[in-house]
Amino acid sequence: MIVEVITGADERPEARVVDVDDLGRLHLALGQVTDTEAAEVLERSGLGRLADPQTAWLDAAALRAAAEPRATAGDWIQQWDAMVAQARSQGWLSDDGASIKVHVESAAGA
């Protein structure tokens, strides 16, 4: 699953969740947006926040709410639970379990 922050309509950055059935990976992909724009869009969308240019914290409940209705895999909920368990085992889950730490992939020249 990927959370993208890209330039949307009218050149305004927007956040969207894509590849919702691929729960074997999770990261934040930034298009041609600045870190400031990305941070603002993530917080405004409720999907998370940038910790630094290489790391973000995604809100687990908001991410699930955005992805689950579009999921097509019959075992999506089990895959989600496995992804969250994996994040916990790697130390990528916040202490309260509300946020998942992810890597940020920036577009070249952003």
Secondary structure, 3 states (H helix, E strand, C coil): CEEEEEECHHHCEEEEEECCCCCCCCEEEECCCCHHHHHHHHHHHCCEEEEECCEEEEEHHHHHHHHHHHCCCCCHHHHHHHHHHHHHHCCCECCCCCEEEEEEEECCCC
